[in-house]
Amino acid sequence: MADRSEAIIAELMGVGITDHDALIIADCIITRKSCSWVNTDPVDDKMLADLNALIRNNDYGISVKVDAVPTRSKFIWDVKVLR
C-alpha cells in the first residue's frame, strides 16, 4: 500500500500540488475518506485543471474544491469521496 501511496503523491506533485497537500489528497484516495483543511500554499487555475484531469484519468473517485480566502491569503481545500 505504501508504494501506491507514494506513486499517487508523485503524480499529484507532478501537476504542481505541494507535498503537504499531495499527502492529504493521496490519503483521501486510499482510505476513501473526505477531508478539509486550510493552508497558505498558492493554488492557481491551471494547477486545479491539471489536478482534476489527473483525478478523472485515474478514476480516483474524488472531487476537489479549493476556495481562496483573499483577506487572509489562505486556501480552503475540500476533498469529497464520490460514492
C-alpha positions as CSV (number, residue, x, y, z in Angstrom):
1,M,0.0,0.0,0.0
2,A,2.9,2.4,0.7
3,D,4.1,2.0,-2.9
4,R,0.6,3.0,-4.2
5,S,0.6,6.0,-1.8
6,E,4.0,7.1,-3.0
7,A,3.0,6.8,-6.6
8,I,-0.1,8.8,-6.1
9,I,1.8,11.5,-4.2
10,A,4.4,11.7,-7.0
11,E,1.6,12.1,-9.6
12,L,-0.1,14.8,-7.6
13,M,3.2,16.7,-7.1
14,G,3.8,16.3,-10.8
15,V,0.9,18.6,-11.5
16,G,2.1,21.2,-9.0
17,I,0.4,20.2,-5.8
18,T,2.7,20.8,-2.8
19,D,3.9,17.8,-0.8
20,H,1.7,18.5,2.2
21,D,-1.5,18.8,0.0
22,A,-0.5,15.8,-2.1
23,L,-0.1,13.7,1.1
24,I,-3.6,14.5,2.3
25,I,-5.2,14.0,-1.1
26,A,-3.5,10.7,-1.5
27,D,-4.7,9.6,1.9
28,C,-8.3,10.6,0.9
29,I,-8.0,8.5,-2.3
30,I,-6.6,5.4,-0.5
31,T,-8.7,5.5,2.7
32,R,-11.9,6.6,0.8
33,K,-12.5,9.4,3.4
34,S,-13.3,13.0,2.8
35,C,-11.2,15.8,4.3
36,S,-10.9,19.6,4.5
37,W,-8.0,21.8,5.5
38,V,-6.7,25.3,5.2
39,N,-3.2,26.4,4.2
40,T,-1.3,29.2,2.6
41,D,0.3,27.2,-0.3
42,P,-0.5,29.0,-3.6
43,V,-3.1,27.5,-5.9
44,D,-3.9,28.6,-9.5
45,D,-6.5,27.6,-12.1
46,K,-4.0,25.6,-14.2
47,M,-2.9,23.6,-11.2
48,L,-6.6,22.8,-10.4
49,A,-7.4,21.9,-14.0
50,D,-4.4,19.6,-14.2
51,L,-5.4,18.0,-10.8
52,N,-8.9,17.4,-12.0
53,A,-7.7,15.9,-15.2
54,L,-5.4,13.6,-13.2
55,I,-8.3,12.6,-10.9
56,R,-10.5,11.9,-13.9
57,N,-7.9,10.0,-15.9
58,N,-7.1,7.7,-13.0
59,D,-10.7,7.3,-11.8
60,Y,-9.7,8.2,-8.3
61,G,-13.4,8.7,-7.3
62,I,-12.9,12.1,-5.5
63,S,-13.8,15.7,-6.2
64,V,-11.5,18.5,-5.1
65,K,-12.7,22.1,-4.4
66,V,-10.4,24.9,-3.4
67,D,-11.7,28.3,-2.2
68,A,-9.5,31.3,-1.7
69,V,-9.7,33.5,1.3
70,P,-8.1,36.6,-0.1
71,T,-8.3,38.7,3.0
72,R,-6.2,36.0,4.8
73,S,-4.0,34.8,1.9
74,K,-5.3,31.3,2.6
75,F,-6.9,28.5,0.7
76,I,-9.6,26.1,1.9
77,W,-9.3,22.6,0.4
78,D,-12.3,20.3,0.4
79,V,-11.9,16.7,-0.9
80,K,-15.0,14.7,-1.2
81,V,-15.2,11.0,-1.9
82,L,-17.7,10.2,-4.6
83,R,-20.0,7.3,-3.7
